[in-house]
Amino acid sequence: MTQRREHLFVVRMWQERGDMEPADRASRVAPWCEGWRGSVQHVPSGERAYFIQLSDMNEFVRSQLARARE
């Protein structure tokens, strides 16, 4: 029987913003827009990374998944 590996990531996101005008509503609801920050933690290893772009978060997740395969 093969054992299935499971990964758990805890992601926290927040928006750092100054004075936002009502016309900028799209960036408040779209997490891929400017101003969003966050952290991601790989629960099995306990490693955590902070990110200012979602691509950085994605890279951390990929690196943790690759390490688990080694």
DSSP file (Angstrom, degrees, kcal/mol; ACC not computed):
  #  RESIDUE AA STRUCTURE BP1 BP2  ACC     N-H-->O    O-->H-N    N-H-->O    O-->H-N    TCO  KAPPA ALPHA  PHI   PSI    X-CA   Y-CA   Z-CA
    1    1 A M              0   0    0      0, 0.0     2,-0.3     0, 0.0     0, 0.0   0.000 360.0 360.0 360.0 129.9    0.0    0.0    0.0
    2    2 A T        -     0   0    0      1,-0.0     2,-0.5     0, 0.0     0, 0.0  -0.605 360.0-129.3 -83.9 142.8    1.4    3.4   -0.9
    3    3 A Q        -     0   0    0     -2,-0.3     2,-0.5     1,-0.0    -1,-0.0  -0.782  16.7-138.0 -93.1 132.2    1.4    6.1    1.6
    4    4 A R        -     0   0    0     -2,-0.5     2,-0.4     1,-0.0    -1,-0.0  -0.776  12.7-142.2 -91.9 125.2    0.0    9.4    0.5
    5    5 A R        -     0   0    0     -2,-0.5     2,-0.4     2,-0.0    63,-0.0  -0.712  17.0-163.4 -86.3 135.0    1.9   12.5    1.6
    6    6 A E        -     0   0    0     -2,-0.4     2,-0.4     2,-0.0    -2,-0.0  -0.925   3.0-158.5-118.7 145.6   -0.2   15.5    2.6
    7    7 A H        -     0   0    0     -2,-0.4     2,-0.5    36,-0.1    35,-0.0  -0.949   0.5-161.3-122.2 142.5    1.0   19.0    3.0
    8    8 A L        -     0   0    0     -2,-0.4    35,-2.7     2,-0.0     2,-0.4  -0.989   7.2-174.1-125.9 125.5   -0.7   21.7    5.0
    9    9 A F  E     -A   42   0A   0     -2,-0.5     2,-0.6    33,-0.2    33,-0.2  -0.969  12.8-152.6-118.4 132.9    0.1   25.4    4.3
   10   10 A V  E     -A   41   0A   0     31,-2.4    31,-2.4    -2,-0.4     2,-0.5  -0.929  17.2-167.9-103.7 120.6   -1.3   28.2    6.5
   11   11 A V  E     -A   40   0A   0     -2,-0.6     2,-0.4    29,-0.2    29,-0.2  -0.929   8.0-173.7-114.4 130.0   -1.6   31.4    4.5
   12   12 A R  E     -A   39   0A   0     27,-2.8    27,-2.2    -2,-0.5     2,-0.4  -0.985   8.0-177.4-120.9 132.3   -2.2   34.8    6.0
   13   13 A M  E     +A   38   0A   0     -2,-0.4     2,-0.3    25,-0.2    25,-0.2  -0.972   7.0 167.9-130.8 145.3   -2.9   37.8    3.9
   14   14 A W  E     -A   37   0A   0     23,-2.5    23,-3.2    -2,-0.4     2,-0.6  -0.963  30.4-120.2-147.2 162.8   -3.4   41.5    4.6
   15   15 A Q  E     -A   36   0A   0     -2,-0.3     2,-0.7    21,-0.2    21,-0.2  -0.931  13.9-157.2-113.2 122.8   -3.5   44.7    2.7
   16   16 A E        +     0   0    0     19,-3.3     2,-0.4    -2,-0.6    -2,-0.0  -0.866  32.4 158.4 -94.4 116.4   -1.2   47.5    3.5
   17   17 A R        -     0   0    0     -2,-0.7     3,-0.1     1,-0.1    -2,-0.0  -0.984  30.6-162.3-142.2 150.7   -2.7   50.6    2.2
   18   18 A G  S    S-     0   0    0     -2,-0.4     2,-0.7     1,-0.2    -1,-0.1   0.285  72.9 -17.9 -96.8-131.1   -2.6   54.3    2.7
   19   19 A D  S    S-     0   0    0     -2,-0.0     2,-0.5     0, 0.0    -1,-0.2  -0.706  71.4-167.3 -80.1 114.1   -5.3   56.6    1.5
   20   20 A M        -     0   0    0     -2,-0.7    -3,-0.0    -3,-0.1     5,-0.0  -0.879  11.9-138.7-106.4 134.5   -7.3   54.7   -1.0
   21   21 A E    >   -     0   0    0     -2,-0.5     3,-2.2     1,-0.1     0, 0.0  -0.553  26.1-112.2 -84.5 154.5   -9.8   56.5   -3.2
   22   22 A P  G >  S+     0   0    0      0, 0.0     3,-1.2     0, 0.0    -1,-0.1   0.793 115.9  66.0 -56.8 -27.6  -13.2   54.9   -3.9
   23   23 A A  G 3  S+     0   0    0      1,-0.3     3,-0.4     2,-0.1    -3,-0.0   0.667  90.5  66.0 -68.4 -14.1  -12.1   54.4   -7.5
   24   24 A D  G X>  +     0   0    0     -3,-2.2     3,-0.8     1,-0.2     4,-0.7   0.082  62.7 120.1 -95.0  23.7   -9.5   52.0   -6.3
   25   25 A R  H X>  +     0   0    0     -3,-1.2     4,-1.1     1,-0.2     3,-0.9   0.826  64.5  64.6 -58.3 -34.6  -12.1   49.4   -5.1
   26   26 A A  H 3> S+     0   0    0     -3,-0.4     4,-1.5     1,-0.3     3,-0.4   0.875  98.9  52.3 -60.3 -38.3  -10.8   46.7   -7.5
   27   27 A S  H <4 S+     0   0    0     -3,-0.8    -1,-0.3     1,-0.2     6,-0.2   0.722 104.4  57.9 -73.3 -18.1   -7.4   46.6   -5.7
   28   28 A R  H << S+     0   0    0     -3,-0.9    -1,-0.2    -4,-0.7    -2,-0.2   0.791 115.1  34.6 -77.9 -27.6   -9.2   46.1   -2.4
   29   29 A V  H  < S+     0   0    0     -4,-1.1    -2,-0.2    -3,-0.4    -1,-0.2   0.601 104.3  75.6-103.5 -13.0  -11.0   42.9   -3.5
   30   30 A A    ><  -     0   0    0     -4,-1.5     3,-2.0    -5,-0.2    -1,-0.1  -0.877  62.5-160.2-104.7 110.1   -8.4   41.4   -5.8
   31   31 A P  T 3  S+     0   0    0      0, 0.0    23,-0.1     0, 0.0    -1,-0.1   0.643  88.4  62.9 -66.1 -12.9   -5.5   39.8   -3.9
   32   32 A W  T 3  S+     0   0    0     21,-0.1    22,-0.1     3,-0.1     3,-0.1   0.484  88.0  93.8 -89.0  -1.2   -3.2   39.9   -6.9
   33   33 A C  S X  S-     0   0    0     -3,-2.0     3,-1.0    -6,-0.2    -6,-0.0  -0.308  90.3 -70.6 -84.3 172.5   -3.3   43.7   -6.9
   34   34 A E  T 3  S+     0   0    0      1,-0.2    -1,-0.2    -2,-0.1     3,-0.1  -0.175 109.8  38.5 -60.8 151.5   -0.8   46.0   -5.3
   35   35 A G  T 3  S+     0   0    0      1,-0.3   -19,-3.3    17,-0.2     2,-0.4   0.280  77.5 125.6  95.4 -10.3   -0.7   46.4   -1.5
   36   36 A W  E <   +A   15   0A   0     -3,-1.0    -1,-0.3   -21,-0.2     2,-0.3  -0.689  30.4 170.9 -87.7 135.1   -1.3   42.8   -0.5
   37   37 A R  E     +A   14   0A   0    -23,-3.2   -23,-2.5    -2,-0.4     2,-0.3  -0.814   6.4 144.9-129.7 169.4    1.3   41.2    1.9
   38   38 A G  E     -AB  13  51A   0     13,-2.0    13,-2.8    -2,-0.3     2,-0.3  -0.995  35.1-112.5 179.9-174.0    1.3   38.0    3.7
   39   39 A S  E     -AB  12  50A   0    -27,-2.2   -27,-2.8    -2,-0.3     2,-0.4  -0.975  15.4-158.8-140.6 153.5    3.0   35.0    5.2
   40   40 A V  E     -AB  11  49A   0      9,-2.6     9,-2.4    -2,-0.3     2,-0.5  -1.000   7.0-163.7-135.4 134.5    2.8   31.3    4.4
   41   41 A Q  E     -AB  10  48A   0    -31,-2.4   -31,-2.4    -2,-0.4     2,-0.9  -0.971  16.7-143.0-122.8 131.2    3.8   28.5    6.7
   42   42 A H  E  >  -A    9   0A   0      5,-2.7     4,-2.5    -2,-0.5     5,-0.5  -0.826  19.5-157.3 -88.4 108.1    4.5   24.9    5.8
   43   43 A V  T  4 S+     0   0    0    -35,-2.7    -1,-0.2    -2,-0.9   -34,-0.1   0.884  82.9  53.8 -62.8 -45.4    3.0   23.1    8.8
   44   44 A P  T  4 S+     0   0    0      0, 0.0    -1,-0.2     0, 0.0   -35,-0.1   0.892 122.9  28.7 -59.4 -37.6    4.9   19.8    8.7
   45   45 A S  T  4 S-     0   0    0     -3,-0.3    -2,-0.2     2,-0.1     3,-0.1   0.700  97.8-133.3 -94.7 -20.7    8.3   21.5    8.6
   46   46 A G     <  +     0   0    0     -4,-2.5    -3,-0.2     1,-0.3     2,-0.1   0.422  54.9 145.2  82.4  -2.2    7.4   24.7   10.6
   47   47 A E        -     0   0    0     -5,-0.5    -5,-2.7    -6,-0.1     2,-0.4  -0.448  28.1-168.6 -72.7 143.1    9.2   26.9    8.0
   48   48 A R  E     -B   41   0A   0     -7,-0.2     2,-0.4    -2,-0.1    -7,-0.2  -0.974   9.2-170.0-133.9 145.7    7.5   30.2    7.3
   49   49 A A  E     -B   40   0A   0     -9,-2.4    -9,-2.6    -2,-0.4     2,-0.4  -0.989  14.1-142.7-134.3 144.9    8.1   32.9    4.7
   50   50 A Y  E     -B   39   0A   0     -2,-0.4     2,-0.3   -11,-0.2   -11,-0.3  -0.847  24.0-168.1-102.7 143.8    6.8   36.4    4.4
   51   51 A F  E     -B   38   0A   0    -13,-2.8   -13,-2.0    -2,-0.4     3,-0.1  -0.953  32.1-172.1-135.6 152.8    5.9   37.7    0.9
   52   52 A I  S    S+     0   0    0     -2,-0.3     2,-0.3     1,-0.2   -17,-0.2   0.384  85.6  43.2-116.8  -4.0    5.0   41.0   -0.8
   53   53 A Q  S >> S-     0   0    0    -15,-0.1     4,-1.3     1,-0.1     3,-0.9  -0.995  78.7-129.3-138.0 143.9    4.1   39.3   -4.0
   54   54 A L  H 3> S+     0   0    0     -2,-0.3     4,-2.4     1,-0.3     5,-0.2   0.790 108.3  64.4 -63.6 -26.2    2.0   36.2   -4.6
   55   55 A S  H 3> S+     0   0    0      1,-0.2     4,-2.0     2,-0.2    -1,-0.3   0.856 100.0  52.6 -65.3 -32.9    4.7   34.9   -6.9
   56   56 A D  H <> S+     0   0    0     -3,-0.9     4,-1.9     2,-0.2    -1,-0.2   0.901 109.4  48.7 -66.9 -40.3    7.1   34.8   -3.9
   57   57 A M  H  X S+     0   0    0     -4,-1.3     4,-2.3     1,-0.2    -2,-0.2   0.922 110.4  51.3 -62.6 -44.2    4.5   32.8   -1.9
   58   58 A N  H  X S+     0   0    0     -4,-2.4     4,-2.4     1,-0.2    -2,-0.2   0.891 108.2  51.9 -61.0 -41.1    4.1   30.4   -4.9
   59   59 A E  H  X S+     0   0    0     -4,-2.0     4,-2.3     2,-0.2    -1,-0.2   0.889 108.7  50.9 -64.3 -39.9    7.8   29.9   -5.0
   60   60 A F  H  X S+     0   0    0     -4,-1.9     4,-2.2     2,-0.2    -2,-0.2   0.927 110.2  49.2 -62.8 -45.3    8.0   29.0   -1.3
   61   61 A V  H  X S+     0   0    0     -4,-2.3     4,-2.3     1,-0.2    -2,-0.2   0.931 111.4  49.6 -60.6 -45.9    5.2   26.5   -1.7
   62   62 A R  H  X S+     0   0    0     -4,-2.4     4,-2.3     1,-0.2    -1,-0.2   0.908 109.8  51.1 -59.4 -42.3    6.9   24.9   -4.7
   63   63 A S  H  X S+     0   0    0     -4,-2.3     4,-2.1     1,-0.2    -1,-0.2   0.890 110.2  49.1 -65.5 -38.1   10.2   24.7   -2.8
   64   64 A Q  H  X S+     0   0    0     -4,-2.2     4,-1.6     2,-0.2    -1,-0.2   0.900 111.6  48.7 -68.0 -39.4    8.6   23.0    0.2
   65   65 A L  H  X S+     0   0    0     -4,-2.3     4,-0.9     1,-0.2    -2,-0.2   0.887 111.3  50.2 -67.0 -37.7    6.8   20.4   -2.0
   66   66 A A  H >X S+     0   0    0     -4,-2.3     4,-0.8     1,-0.2     3,-0.5   0.890 107.8  53.4 -67.7 -39.5   10.1   19.7   -3.9
   67   67 A R  H >< S+     0   0    0     -4,-2.1     3,-0.7     1,-0.2    -1,-0.2   0.868 103.9  56.7 -63.5 -35.2   12.0   19.1   -0.6
   68   68 A A  H 3< S+     0   0    0     -4,-1.6    -1,-0.2     1,-0.2    -2,-0.2   0.792 103.1  54.8 -67.6 -27.1    9.4   16.6    0.5
   69   69 A R  H <<        0   0    0     -4,-0.9    -1,-0.2    -3,-0.5    -2,-0.2   0.712 360.0 360.0 -78.6 -20.3   10.0   14.5   -2.6
   70   70 A E    <<        0   0    0     -4,-0.8    -1,-0.2    -3,-0.7    -2,-0.2   0.483 360.0 360.0 -73.8 360.0   13.8   14.2   -2.0
